[in-house]
Amino acid sequence: MTLYEELVKAGCLIDHHESTLYVRCSEKAETIILYHVLLPDSVLQMPKQFRSDIDKKLWYDIPFGYDPFWSKPAS
């Protein structure tokens, strides 16, 4: 499963902007992300965190991580 698929399956709170995946910081999300970072041949690095101006919570910023973006036909 991809990182995105595992986060969705685990019920993590996600959002996105185009191909960038945003995941609300939680122990569950961190465990899943760390697993993917540590996979052999993984190109994923531990994502940066930011505090949302909307909900004031910490979120992970994962560039190119929003899988559905890549399945849309090109315009």
N, CA, C and O atoms as a Tripos MOL2 file, in Angstrom:
@<TRIPOS>MOLECULE
protein
  300   299    75     0     0
PROTEIN
NO_CHARGES

@<TRIPOS>ATOM
      1 N           0.8380   -1.1840    0.0000 N.3       1 MET1
      2 CA          0.0000    0.0000    0.0000 C.3       1 MET1
      3 C           0.8880    1.2540    0.0000 C.2       1 MET1
      4 O           1.9930    1.2550    0.5410 O.2       1 MET1
      5 N           0.3840    2.2820   -0.6040 N.am      2 THR2
      6 CA          1.1080    3.5560   -0.5860 C.3       2 THR2
      7 C           0.9180    4.2350    0.7650 C.2       2 THR2
      8 O           0.0560    3.8540    1.5570 O.2       2 THR2
      9 N           1.7320    5.2350    1.0040 N.am      3 LEU3
     10 CA          1.6020    6.0130    2.2360 C.3       3 LEU3
     11 C           0.1960    6.5830    2.3430 C.2       3 LEU3
     12 O          -0.4450    6.4710    3.3890 O.2       3 LEU3
     13 N          -0.2820    7.1900    1.2710 N.am      4 TYR4
     14 CA         -1.6310    7.7660    1.2630 C.3       4 TYR4
     15 C          -2.6790    6.7140    1.6100 C.2       4 TYR4
     16 O          -3.5470    6.9610    2.4480 O.2       4 TYR4
     17 N          -2.6110    5.5480    0.9790 N.am      5 GLU5
     18 CA         -3.6030    4.4890    1.2190 C.3       5 GLU5
     19 C          -3.5880    4.0390    2.6750 C.2       5 GLU5
     20 O          -4.6420    3.8250    3.2740 O.2       5 GLU5
     21 N          -2.3950    3.8970    3.2430 N.am      6 GLU6
     22 CA         -2.3060    3.4650    4.6440 C.3       6 GLU6
     23 C          -2.8690    4.5170    5.5990 C.2       6 GLU6
     24 O          -3.5400    4.1780    6.5740 O.2       6 GLU6
     25 N          -2.5960    5.7840    5.3190 N.am      7 LEU7
     26 CA         -3.1210    6.8530    6.1730 C.3       7 LEU7
     27 C          -4.6500    6.9040    6.1170 C.2       7 LEU7
     28 O          -5.3070    7.0870    7.1420 O.2       7 LEU7
     29 N          -5.2060    6.7430    4.9250 N.am      8 VAL8
     30 CA         -6.6620    6.7300    4.7720 C.3       8 VAL8
     31 C          -7.2490    5.5310    5.5080 C.2       8 VAL8
     32 O          -8.2170    5.6690    6.2550 O.2       8 VAL8
     33 N          -6.6630    4.3580    5.2960 N.am      9 LYS9
     34 CA         -7.1600    3.1360    5.9410 C.3       9 LYS9
     35 C          -7.1290    3.2530    7.4640 C.2       9 LYS9
     36 O          -8.0140    2.7450    8.1530 O.2       9 LYS9
     37 N          -6.0990    3.9300    7.9830 N.am     10 ALA10
     38 CA         -5.9540    4.0870    9.4380 C.3      10 ALA10
     39 C          -6.8770    5.1650   10.0040 C.2      10 ALA10
     40 O          -6.9740    5.3260   11.2200 O.2      10 ALA10
     41 N          -7.5480    5.8970    9.1300 N.am     11 GLY11
     42 CA         -8.4730    6.9220    9.5940 C.3      11 GLY11
     43 C          -7.8070    8.2310    9.9870 C.2      11 GLY11
     44 O          -8.3870    9.0310   10.7210 O.2      11 GLY11
     45 N          -6.5900    8.4510    9.5000 N.am     12 CYS12
     46 CA         -5.8960    9.7080    9.8020 C.3      12 CYS12
     47 C          -6.5910   10.8610    9.0830 C.2      12 CYS12
     48 O          -7.1250   10.6970    7.9860 O.2      12 CYS12
     49 N          -6.5710   12.0080    9.7120 N.am     13 LEU13
     50 CA         -7.1850   13.1970    9.1210 C.3      13 LEU13
     51 C          -6.2510   13.7380    8.0500 C.2      13 LEU13
     52 O          -5.1000   14.0720    8.3320 O.2      13 LEU13
     53 N          -6.7470   13.8250    6.8230 N.am     14 ILE14
     54 CA         -5.9200   14.2850    5.7130 C.3      14 ILE14
     55 C          -6.6020   15.4170    4.9640 C.2      14 ILE14
     56 O          -7.8180   15.5960    5.0330 O.2      14 ILE14
     57 N          -5.7910   16.1660    4.2550 N.am     15 ASP15
     58 CA         -6.2480   17.2180    3.3620 C.3      15 ASP15
     59 C          -5.2110   17.2780    2.2560 C.2      15 ASP15
     60 O          -4.2260   16.5410    2.2900 O.2      15 ASP15
     61 N          -5.4180   18.1350    1.2900 N.am     16 HIS16
     62 CA         -4.4440   18.2360    0.2110 C.3      16 HIS16
     63 C          -4.6090   19.5580   -0.5190 C.2      16 HIS16
     64 O          -5.6290   20.2380   -0.4070 O.2      16 HIS16
     65 N          -3.5820   19.8940   -1.2600 N.am     17 HIS17
     66 CA         -3.6250   20.9670   -2.2500 C.3      17 HIS17
     67 C          -2.8710   20.4190   -3.4440 C.2      17 HIS17
     68 O          -1.6640   20.1860   -3.3740 O.2      17 HIS17
     69 N          -3.5810   20.2140   -4.5380 N.am     18 GLU18
     70 CA         -3.0310   19.5710   -5.7270 C.3      18 GLU18
     71 C          -2.3490   18.2730   -5.3050 C.2      18 GLU18
     72 O          -3.0110   17.4110   -4.7270 O.2      18 GLU18
     73 N          -1.0570   18.0970   -5.5690 N.am     19 SER19
     74 CA         -0.4170   16.8140   -5.2570 C.3      19 SER19
     75 C           0.1550   16.7460   -3.8470 C.2      19 SER19
     76 O           0.6430   15.6950   -3.4320 O.2      19 SER19
     77 N           0.1040   17.8510   -3.1040 N.am     20 THR20
     78 CA          0.6690   17.8660   -1.7560 C.3      20 THR20
     79 C          -0.3420   17.3150   -0.7580 C.2      20 THR20
     80 O          -1.4870   17.7620   -0.6910 O.2      20 THR20
     81 N           0.1110   16.3390    0.0090 N.am     21 LEU21
     82 CA         -0.7160   15.7020    1.0240 C.3      21 LEU21
     83 C          -0.4430   16.3540    2.3650 C.2      21 LEU21
     84 O           0.7120   16.5570    2.7400 O.2      21 LEU21
     85 N          -1.4980   16.6820    3.0860 N.am     22 TYR22
     86 CA         -1.3910   17.1990    4.4390 C.3      22 TYR22
     87 C          -2.0260   16.1780    5.3760 C.2      22 TYR22
     88 O          -3.1300   15.6980    5.1190 O.2      22 TYR22
     89 N          -1.3320   15.8460    6.4580 N.am     23 VAL23
     90 CA         -1.8150   14.8600    7.4230 C.3      23 VAL23
     91 C          -1.7160   15.4600    8.8090 C.2      23 VAL23
     92 O          -0.6510   15.9270    9.2120 O.2      23 VAL23
     93 N          -2.8220   15.4510    9.5470 N.am     24 ARG24
     94 CA         -2.8060   15.9590   10.9230 C.3      24 ARG24
     95 C          -1.8520   15.1120   11.7370 C.2      24 ARG24
     96 O          -1.9250   13.8840   11.6930 O.2      24 ARG24
     97 N          -0.9610   15.7440   12.4760 N.am     25 CYS25
     98 CA          0.0110   15.0330   13.2970 C.3      25 CYS25
     99 C          -0.6900   14.2400   14.3940 C.2      25 CYS25
    100 O          -1.5330   14.7620   15.1230 O.2      25 CYS25
    101 N          -0.3270   12.9910   14.4910 N.am     26 SER26
    102 CA         -0.8250   12.1030   15.5410 C.3      26 SER26
    103 C           0.1730   10.9580   15.6650 C.2      26 SER26
    104 O           1.0190   10.7680   14.7920 O.2      26 SER26
    105 N           0.0710   10.1990   16.7470 N.am     27 GLU27
    106 CA          0.9600    9.0450   16.9060 C.3      27 GLU27
    107 C           0.7540    8.0400   15.7730 C.2      27 GLU27
    108 O           1.7160    7.4770   15.2500 O.2      27 GLU27
    109 N          -0.5010    7.8240   15.4010 N.am     28 LYS28
    110 CA         -0.8120    6.8740   14.3380 C.3      28 LYS28
    111 C          -0.1930    7.3210   13.0160 C.2      28 LYS28
    112 O           0.4320    6.5230   12.3170 O.2      28 LYS28
    113 N          -0.3680    8.5960   12.6760 N.am     29 ALA29
    114 CA          0.1870    9.1180   11.4290 C.3      29 ALA29
    115 C           1.7120    9.0420   11.4490 C.2      29 ALA29
    116 O           2.3240    8.6600   10.4520 O.2      29 ALA29
    117 N           2.3280    9.4000   12.5690 N.am     30 GLU30
    118 CA          3.7810    9.3640   12.6710 C.3      30 GLU30
    119 C           4.3210    7.9480   12.4900 C.2      30 GLU30
    120 O           5.3300    7.7530   11.8120 O.2      30 GLU30
    121 N           3.6670    6.9720   13.0810 N.am     31 THR31
    122 CA          4.0920    5.5790   12.9500 C.3      31 THR31
    123 C           4.0510    5.1350   11.4940 C.2      31 THR31
    124 O           4.9870    4.4990   11.0090 O.2      31 THR31
    125 N           2.9750    5.4650   10.8020 N.am     32 ILE32
    126 CA          2.8300    5.0790    9.3870 C.3      32 ILE32
    127 C           3.8760    5.7920    8.5360 C.2      32 ILE32
    128 O           4.4980    5.1740    7.6730 O.2      32 ILE32
    129 N           4.0690    7.0710    8.7700 N.am     33 ILE33
    130 CA          5.0510    7.8320    7.9970 C.3      33 ILE33
    131 C           6.4590    7.2910    8.2470 C.2      33 ILE33
    132 O           7.2190    7.0950    7.2980 O.2      33 ILE33
    133 N           6.8150    7.0490    9.5060 N.am     34 LEU34
    134 CA          8.1420    6.5110    9.8240 C.3      34 LEU34
    135 C           8.3790    5.1730    9.1430 C.2      34 LEU34
    136 O           9.4730    4.9110    8.6440 O.2      34 LEU34
    137 N           7.3610    4.3300    9.1220 N.am     35 TYR35
    138 CA          7.4790    3.0390    8.4420 C.3      35 TYR35
    139 C           7.8730    3.2550    6.9820 C.2      35 TYR35
    140 O           8.7750    2.5880    6.4750 O.2      35 TYR35
    141 N           7.2050    4.1780    6.3130 N.am     36 HIS36
    142 CA          7.4910    4.4360    4.8990 C.3      36 HIS36
    143 C           8.8490    5.1090    4.6920 C.2      36 HIS36
    144 O           9.5220    4.8560    3.6930 O.2      36 HIS36
    145 N           9.2440    5.9510    5.6190 N.am     37 VAL37
    146 CA         10.5610    6.5920    5.5330 C.3      37 VAL37
    147 C          11.6640    5.5400    5.6370 C.2      37 VAL37
    148 O          12.6770    5.6310    4.9440 O.2      37 VAL37
    149 N          11.4700    4.5500    6.4940 N.am     38 LEU38
    150 CA         12.5050    3.5510    6.7660 C.3      38 LEU38
    151 C          12.4850    2.3530    5.8220 C.2      38 LEU38
    152 O          13.3420    1.4760    5.9310 O.2      38 LEU38
    153 N          11.5270    2.2970    4.9010 N.am     39 LEU39
    154 CA         11.5020    1.1920    3.9380 C.3      39 LEU39
    155 C          12.7730    1.2170    3.0850 C.2      39 LEU39
    156 O          13.2610    2.2870    2.7210 O.2      39 LEU39
    157 N          13.3070    0.0250    2.7690 N.am     40 PRO40
    158 CA         14.4540   -0.0010    1.8600 C.3      40 PRO40
    159 C          14.0700    0.6500    0.5280 C.2      40 PRO40
    160 O          12.9530    0.4630    0.0450 O.2      40 PRO40
    161 N          14.9650    1.3890   -0.0470 N.am     41 ASP41
    162 CA         14.7630    2.0760   -1.3270 C.3      41 ASP41
    163 C          13.7400    3.2090   -1.2660 C.2      41 ASP41
    164 O          13.3260    3.7140   -2.3090 O.2      41 ASP41
    165 N          13.3280    3.6140   -0.0730 N.am     42 SER42
    166 CA         12.3670    4.7140    0.0490 C.3      42 SER42
    167 C          13.0390    6.0360   -0.2870 C.2      42 SER42
    168 O          14.1720    6.2920    0.1190 O.2      42 SER42
    169 N          12.3310    6.8660   -1.0300 N.am     43 VAL43
    170 CA         12.8330    8.2150   -1.3130 C.3      43 VAL43
    171 C          12.1790    9.2360   -0.3790 C.2      43 VAL43
    172 O          12.5250   10.4180   -0.3970 O.2      43 VAL43
    173 N          11.2350    8.7700    0.4330 N.am     44 LEU44
    174 CA         10.5290    9.6590    1.3650 C.3      44 LEU44
    175 C          11.4260   10.0000    2.5430 C.2      44 LEU44
    176 O          12.0460    9.1210    3.1440 O.2      44 LEU44
    177 N          11.4880   11.2860    2.8650 N.am     45 GLN45
    178 CA         12.1650   11.7460    4.0660 C.3      45 GLN45
    179 C          11.0940   12.1820    5.0540 C.2      45 GLN45
    180 O           9.9490   12.4320    4.6770 O.2      45 GLN45
    181 N          11.4770   12.2710    6.3240 N.am     46 MET46
    182 CA         10.5030   12.7010    7.3280 C.3      46 MET46
    183 C           9.9820   14.0780    6.9270 C.2      46 MET46
    184 O          10.7550   15.0250    6.7840 O.2      46 MET46
    185 N           8.6590   14.1820    6.7440 N.am     47 PRO47
    186 CA          8.1000   15.4480    6.2640 C.3      47 PRO47
    187 C           8.1700   16.5550    7.3110 C.2      47 PRO47
    188 O           8.2380   16.3080    8.5150 O.2      47 PRO47
    189 N           8.1510   17.7700    6.8060 N.am     48 LYS48
    190 CA          8.1270   18.9410    7.6870 C.3      48 LYS48
    191 C           6.7540   19.0720    8.3210 C.2      48 LYS48
    192 O           5.7530   18.6160    7.7680 O.2      48 LYS48
    193 N           6.7200   19.6930    9.4760 N.am     49 GLN49
    194 CA          5.4620   19.9850   10.1550 C.3      49 GLN49
    195 C           5.1780   21.4770   10.0390 C.2      49 GLN49
    196 O           6.0850   22.3010    9.9180 O.2      49 GLN49
    197 N           3.8890   21.7950   10.0800 N.am     50 PHE50
    198 CA          3.4960   23.2020   10.1250 C.3      50 PHE50
    199 C           2.2520   23.3290   10.9870 C.2      50 PHE50
    200 O           1.5080   22.3640   11.1650 O.2      50 PHE50
    201 N           2.0350   24.4980   11.5080 N.am     51 ARG51
    202 CA          0.8290   24.7600   12.2940 C.3      51 ARG51
    203 C          -0.1880   25.4320   11.3840 C.2      51 ARG51
    204 O           0.0850   26.4800   10.7980 O.2      51 ARG51
    205 N          -1.3390   24.8310   11.2740 N.am     52 SER52
    206 CA         -2.4020   25.3250   10.3980 C.3      52 SER52
    207 C          -2.9580   26.6560   10.9180 C.2      52 SER52
    208 O          -3.2160   26.8150   12.1110 O.2      52 SER52
    209 N          -3.1330   27.5900   10.0050 N.am     53 ASP53
    210 CA         -3.7790   28.8570   10.3640 C.3      53 ASP53
    211 C          -5.2680   28.6530   10.6100 C.2      53 ASP53
    212 O          -5.9080   29.4730   11.2680 O.2      53 ASP53
    213 N          -5.8160   27.5730   10.0890 N.am     54 ILE54
    214 CA         -7.2560   27.3130   10.2010 C.3      54 ILE54
    215 C          -7.6090   26.6790   11.5430 C.2      54 ILE54
    216 O          -8.4480   27.1980   12.2790 O.2      54 ILE54
    217 N          -6.9540   25.5360   11.8630 N.am     55 ASP55
    218 CA         -7.3290   24.8440   13.1040 C.3      55 ASP55
    219 C          -6.2740   24.9350   14.2100 C.2      55 ASP55
    220 O          -6.4710   24.4130   15.3080 O.2      55 ASP55
    221 N          -5.1540   25.6010   13.9140 N.am     56 LYS56
    222 CA         -4.0680   25.8090   14.8910 C.3      56 LYS56
    223 C          -3.4100   24.5050   15.3350 C.2      56 LYS56
    224 O          -2.7100   24.4900   16.3480 O.2      56 LYS56
    225 N          -3.6180   23.4030   14.5970 N.am     57 LYS57
    226 CA         -3.0260   22.1040   14.9150 C.3      57 LYS57
    227 C          -1.7920   21.8820   14.0520 C.2      57 LYS57
    228 O          -1.6120   22.5320   13.0220 O.2      57 LYS57
    229 N          -0.9340   20.9430   14.4910 N.am     58 LEU58
    230 CA          0.2380   20.5720   13.6980 C.3      58 LEU58
    231 C          -0.1530   19.5630   12.6130 C.2      58 LEU58
    232 O          -0.9310   18.6390   12.8490 O.2      58 LEU58
    233 N           0.4040   19.7680   11.4300 N.am     59 TRP59
    234 CA          0.1600   18.8980   10.2850 C.3      59 TRP59
    235 C           1.4920   18.5610    9.6330 C.2      59 TRP59
    236 O           2.4550   19.3200    9.7380 O.2      59 TRP59
    237 N           1.5410   17.4080    8.9540 N.am     60 TYR60
    238 CA          2.6860   17.0490    8.1210 C.3      60 TYR60
    239 C           2.4090   17.5350    6.7030 C.2      60 TYR60
    240 O           1.2760   17.4860    6.2250 O.2      60 TYR60
    241 N           3.4560   18.0000    6.0460 N.am     61 ASP61
    242 CA          3.4050   18.4680    4.6660 C.3      61 ASP61
    243 C           4.2020   17.4670    3.8260 C.2      61 ASP61
    244 O           5.4230   17.3770    3.9580 O.2      61 ASP61
    245 N           3.5070   16.7120    2.9550 N.am     62 ILE62
    246 CA          4.1440   15.6560    2.1760 C.3      62 ILE62
    247 C           3.9810   15.9630    0.6890 C.2      62 ILE62
    248 O           2.9580   15.6380    0.0860 O.2      62 ILE62
    249 N           5.0160   16.6000    0.0990 N.am     63 PRO63
    250 CA          4.9390   16.9250   -1.3240 C.3      63 PRO63
    251 C           4.7640   15.6620   -2.1760 C.2      63 PRO63
    252 O           5.3970   14.6370   -1.9230 O.2      63 PRO63
    253 N           3.9110   15.7550   -3.1690 N.am     64 PHE64
    254 CA          3.6490   14.6830   -4.1380 C.3      64 PHE64
    255 C           2.9970   13.4450   -3.5130 C.2      64 PHE64
    256 O           2.9740   12.3890   -4.1450 O.2      64 PHE64
    257 N           2.4690   13.5470   -2.2910 N.am     65 GLY65
    258 CA          1.9330   12.3860   -1.5880 C.3      65 GLY65
    259 C           0.4570   12.1250   -1.7790 C.2      65 GLY65
    260 O          -0.0440   11.0960   -1.3260 O.2      65 GLY65
    261 N          -0.2580   13.0270   -2.4360 N.am     66 TYR66
    262 CA         -1.7060   12.8530   -2.5950 C.3      66 TYR66
    263 C          -1.9710   12.0300   -3.8530 C.2      66 TYR66
    264 O          -2.0470   12.5790   -4.9530 O.2      66 TYR66
    265 N          -2.1110   10.7200   -3.6930 N.am     67 ASP67
    266 CA         -2.2530    9.7740   -4.8140 C.3      67 ASP67
    267 C          -3.3460   10.1330   -5.8220 C.2      67 ASP67
    268 O          -3.0890   10.0550   -7.0240 O.2      67 ASP67
    269 N          -4.5450   10.5190   -5.3980 N.am     68 PRO68
    270 CA         -5.5980   10.7900   -6.4000 C.3      68 PRO68
    271 C          -5.2260   11.8670   -7.4250 C.2      68 PRO68
    272 O          -5.7360   11.8520   -8.5450 O.2      68 PRO68
    273 N          -4.3620   12.7800   -7.0610 N.am     69 PHE69
    274 CA         -3.9250   13.8120   -8.0080 C.3      69 PHE69
    275 C          -3.2930   13.1830   -9.2400 C.2      69 PHE69
    276 O          -3.4840   13.6670  -10.3550 O.2      69 PHE69
    277 N          -2.5530   12.1210   -9.0440 N.am     70 TRP70
    278 CA         -1.8040   11.4990  -10.1350 C.3      70 TRP70
    279 C          -2.6720   10.6130  -11.0190 C.2      70 TRP70
    280 O          -2.2210   10.1840  -12.0810 O.2      70 TRP70
    281 N          -3.9070   10.3290  -10.6100 N.am     71 SER71
    282 CA         -4.7790    9.4890  -11.4310 C.3      71 SER71
    283 C          -5.7470   10.3230  -12.2690 C.2      71 SER71
    284 O          -6.5390    9.7740  -13.0360 O.2      71 SER71
    285 N          -5.6850   11.6600  -12.1240 N.am     72 LYS72
    286 CA         -6.5320   12.5290  -12.9340 C.3      72 LYS72
    287 C          -5.9440   12.6570  -14.3320 C.2      72 LYS72
    288 O          -4.7250   12.7310  -14.4820 O.2      72 LYS72
    289 N          -6.7980   12.6840  -15.3640 N.am     73 PRO73
    290 CA         -6.2660   12.8900  -16.7120 C.3      73 PRO73
    291 C          -5.6610   14.2870  -16.8580 C.2      73 PRO73
    292 O          -6.1580   15.2490  -16.2720 O.2      73 PRO73
    293 N          -4.6030   14.3890  -17.6310 N.am     74 ALA74
    294 CA         -3.9670   15.6800  -17.8630 C.3      74 ALA74
    295 C          -4.8980   16.5750  -18.6600 C.2      74 ALA74
    296 O          -5.6280   16.1000  -19.5290 O.2      74 ALA74
    297 N          -4.8760   17.8690  -18.3670 N.am     75 SER75
    298 CA         -5.7500   18.8240  -19.0640 C.3      75 SER75
    299 C          -5.1160   19.2840  -20.3440 C.2      75 SER75
    300 O          -5.7010   20.0900  -21.0680 O.2      75 SER75
@<TRIPOS>BOND
     1     1     2 1
     2     2     3 1
     3     3     4 2
     4     3     5 am
     5     5     6 1
     6     6     7 1
     7     7     8 2
     8     7     9 am
     9     9    10 1
    10    10    11 1
    11    11    12 2
    12    11    13 am
    13    13    14 1
    14    14    15 1
    15    15    16 2
    16    15    17 am
    17    17    18 1
    18    18    19 1
    19    19    20 2
    20    19    21 am
    21    21    22 1
    22    22    23 1
    23    23    24 2
    24    23    25 am
    25    25    26 1
    26    26    27 1
    27    27    28 2
    28    27    29 am
    29    29    30 1
    30    30    31 1
    31    31    32 2
    32    31    33 am
    33    33    34 1
    34    34    35 1
    35    35    36 2
    36    35    37 am
    37    37    38 1
    38    38    39 1
    39    39    40 2
    40    39    41 am
    41    41    42 1
    42    42    43 1
    43    43    44 2
    44    43    45 am
    45    45    46 1
    46    46    47 1
    47    47    48 2
    48    47    49 am
    49    49    50 1
    50    50    51 1
    51    51    52 2
    52    51    53 am
    53    53    54 1
    54    54    55 1
    55    55    56 2
    56    55    57 am
    57    57    58 1
    58    58    59 1
    59    59    60 2
    60    59    61 am
    61    61    62 1
    62    62    63 1
    63    63    64 2
    64    63    65 am
    65    65    66 1
    66    66    67 1
    67    67    68 2
    68    67    69 am
    69    69    70 1
    70    70    71 1
    71    71    72 2
    72    71    73 am
    73    73    74 1
    74    74    75 1
    75    75    76 2
    76    75    77 am
    77    77    78 1
    78    78    79 1
    79    79    80 2
    80    79    81 am
    81    81    82 1
    82    82    83 1
    83    83    84 2
    84    83    85 am
    85    85    86 1
    86    86    87 1
    87    87    88 2
    88    87    89 am
    89    89    90 1
    90    90    91 1
    91    91    92 2
    92    91    93 am
    93    93    94 1
    94    94    95 1
    95    95    96 2
    96    95    97 am
    97    97    98 1
    98    98    99 1
    99    99   100 2
   100    99   101 am
   101   101   102 1
   102   102   103 1
   103   103   104 2
   104   103   105 am
   105   105   106 1
   106   106   107 1
   107   107   108 2
   108   107   109 am
   109   109   110 1
   110   110   111 1
   111   111   112 2
   112   111   113 am
   113   113   114 1
   114   114   115 1
   115   115   116 2
   116   115   117 am
   117   117   118 1
   118   118   119 1
   119   119   120 2
   120   119   121 am
   121   121   122 1
   122   122   123 1
   123   123   124 2
   124   123   125 am
   125   125   126 1
   126   126   127 1
   127   127   128 2
   128   127   129 am
   129   129   130 1
   130   130   131 1
   131   131   132 2
   132   131   133 am
   133   133   134 1
   134   134   135 1
   135   135   136 2
   136   135   137 am
   137   137   138 1
   138   138   139 1
   139   139   140 2
   140   139   141 am
   141   141   142 1
   142   142   143 1
   143   143   144 2
   144   143   145 am
   145   145   146 1
   146   146   147 1
   147   147   148 2
   148   147   149 am
   149   149   150 1
   150   150   151 1
   151   151   152 2
   152   151   153 am
   153   153   154 1
   154   154   155 1
   155   155   156 2
   156   155   157 am
   157   157   158 1
   158   158   159 1
   159   159   160 2
   160   159   161 am
   161   161   162 1
   162   162   163 1
   163   163   164 2
   164   163   165 am
   165   165   166 1
   166   166   167 1
   167   167   168 2
   168   167   169 am
   169   169   170 1
   170   170   171 1
   171   171   172 2
   172   171   173 am
   173   173   174 1
   174   174   175 1
   175   175   176 2
   176   175   177 am
   177   177   178 1
   178   178   179 1
   179   179   180 2
   180   179   181 am
   181   181   182 1
   182   182   183 1
   183   183   184 2
   184   183   185 am
   185   185   186 1
   186   186   187 1
   187   187   188 2
   188   187   189 am
   189   189   190 1
   190   190   191 1
   191   191   192 2
   192   191   193 am
   193   193   194 1
   194   194   195 1
   195   195   196 2
   196   195   197 am
   197   197   198 1
   198   198   199 1
   199   199   200 2
   200   199   201 am
   201   201   202 1
   202   202   203 1
   203   203   204 2
   204   203   205 am
   205   205   206 1
   206   206   207 1
   207   207   208 2
   208   207   209 am
   209   209   210 1
   210   210   211 1
   211   211   212 2
   212   211   213 am
   213   213   214 1
   214   214   215 1
   215   215   216 2
   216   215   217 am
   217   217   218 1
   218   218   219 1
   219   219   220 2
   220   219   221 am
   221   221   222 1
   222   222   223 1
   223   223   224 2
   224   223   225 am
   225   225   226 1
   226   226   227 1
   227   227   228 2
   228   227   229 am
   229   229   230 1
   230   230   231 1
   231   231   232 2
   232   231   233 am
   233   233   234 1
   234   234   235 1
   235   235   236 2
   236   235   237 am
   237   237   238 1
   238   238   239 1
   239   239   240 2
   240   239   241 am
   241   241   242 1
   242   242   243 1
   243   243   244 2
   244   243   245 am
   245   245   246 1
   246   246   247 1
   247   247   248 2
   248   247   249 am
   249   249   250 1
   250   250   251 1
   251   251   252 2
   252   251   253 am
   253   253   254 1
   254   254   255 1
   255   255   256 2
   256   255   257 am
   257   257   258 1
   258   258   259 1
   259   259   260 2
   260   259   261 am
   261   261   262 1
   262   262   263 1
   263   263   264 2
   264   263   265 am
   265   265   266 1
   266   266   267 1
   267   267   268 2
   268   267   269 am
   269   269   270 1
   270   270   271 1
   271   271   272 2
   272   271   273 am
   273   273   274 1
   274   274   275 1
   275   275   276 2
   276   275   277 am
   277   277   278 1
   278   278   279 1
   279   279   280 2
   280   279   281 am
   281   281   282 1
   282   282   283 1
   283   283   284 2
   284   283   285 am
   285   285   286 1
   286   286   287 1
   287   287   288 2
   288   287   289 am
   289   289   290 1
   290   290   291 1
   291   291   292 2
   292   291   293 am
   293   293   294 1
   294   294   295 1
   295   295   296 2
   296   295   297 am
   297   297   298 1
   298   298   299 1
   299   299   300 2
@<TRIPOS>SUBSTRUCTURE
     1 MET1         2 RESIDUE 1 A MET
     2 THR2         6 RESIDUE 1 A THR
     3 LEU3        10 RESIDUE 1 A LEU
     4 TYR4        14 RESIDUE 1 A TYR
     5 GLU5        18 RESIDUE 1 A GLU
     6 GLU6        22 RESIDUE 1 A GLU
     7 LEU7        26 RESIDUE 1 A LEU
     8 VAL8        30 RESIDUE 1 A VAL
     9 LYS9        34 RESIDUE 1 A LYS
    10 ALA10       38 RESIDUE 1 A ALA
    11 GLY11       42 RESIDUE 1 A GLY
    12 CYS12       46 RESIDUE 1 A CYS
    13 LEU13       50 RESIDUE 1 A LEU
    14 ILE14       54 RESIDUE 1 A ILE
    15 ASP15       58 RESIDUE 1 A ASP
    16 HIS16       62 RESIDUE 1 A HIS
    17 HIS17       66 RESIDUE 1 A HIS
    18 GLU18       70 RESIDUE 1 A GLU
    19 SER19       74 RESIDUE 1 A SER
    20 THR20       78 RESIDUE 1 A THR
    21 LEU21       82 RESIDUE 1 A LEU
    22 TYR22       86 RESIDUE 1 A TYR
    23 VAL23       90 RESIDUE 1 A VAL
    24 ARG24       94 RESIDUE 1 A ARG
    25 CYS25       98 RESIDUE 1 A CYS
    26 SER26      102 RESIDUE 1 A SER
    27 GLU27      106 RESIDUE 1 A GLU
    28 LYS28      110 RESIDUE 1 A LYS
    29 ALA29      114 RESIDUE 1 A ALA
    30 GLU30      118 RESIDUE 1 A GLU
    31 THR31      122 RESIDUE 1 A THR
    32 ILE32      126 RESIDUE 1 A ILE
    33 ILE33      130 RESIDUE 1 A ILE
    34 LEU34      134 RESIDUE 1 A LEU
    35 TYR35      138 RESIDUE 1 A TYR
    36 HIS36      142 RESIDUE 1 A HIS
    37 VAL37      146 RESIDUE 1 A VAL
    38 LEU38      150 RESIDUE 1 A LEU
    39 LEU39      154 RESIDUE 1 A LEU
    40 PRO40      158 RESIDUE 1 A PRO
    41 ASP41      162 RESIDUE 1 A ASP
    42 SER42      166 RESIDUE 1 A SER
    43 VAL43      170 RESIDUE 1 A VAL
    44 LEU44      174 RESIDUE 1 A LEU
    45 GLN45      178 RESIDUE 1 A GLN
    46 MET46      182 RESIDUE 1 A MET
    47 PRO47      186 RESIDUE 1 A PRO
    48 LYS48      190 RESIDUE 1 A LYS
    49 GLN49      194 RESIDUE 1 A GLN
    50 PHE50      198 RESIDUE 1 A PHE
    51 ARG51      202 RESIDUE 1 A ARG
    52 SER52      206 RESIDUE 1 A SER
    53 ASP53      210 RESIDUE 1 A ASP
    54 ILE54      214 RESIDUE 1 A ILE
    55 ASP55      218 RESIDUE 1 A ASP
    56 LYS56      222 RESIDUE 1 A LYS
    57 LYS57      226 RESIDUE 1 A LYS
    58 LEU58      230 RESIDUE 1 A LEU
    59 TRP59      234 RESIDUE 1 A TRP
    60 TYR60      238 RESIDUE 1 A TYR
    61 ASP61      242 RESIDUE 1 A ASP
    62 ILE62      246 RESIDUE 1 A ILE
    63 PRO63      250 RESIDUE 1 A PRO
    64 PHE64      254 RESIDUE 1 A PHE
    65 GLY65      258 RESIDUE 1 A GLY
    66 TYR66      262 RESIDUE 1 A TYR
    67 ASP67      266 RESIDUE 1 A ASP
    68 PRO68      270 RESIDUE 1 A PRO
    69 PHE69      274 RESIDUE 1 A PHE
    70 TRP70      278 RESIDUE 1 A TRP
    71 SER71      282 RESIDUE 1 A SER
    72 LYS72      286 RESIDUE 1 A LYS
    73 PRO73      290 RESIDUE 1 A PRO
    74 ALA74      294 RESIDUE 1 A ALA
    75 SER75      298 RESIDUE 1 A SER
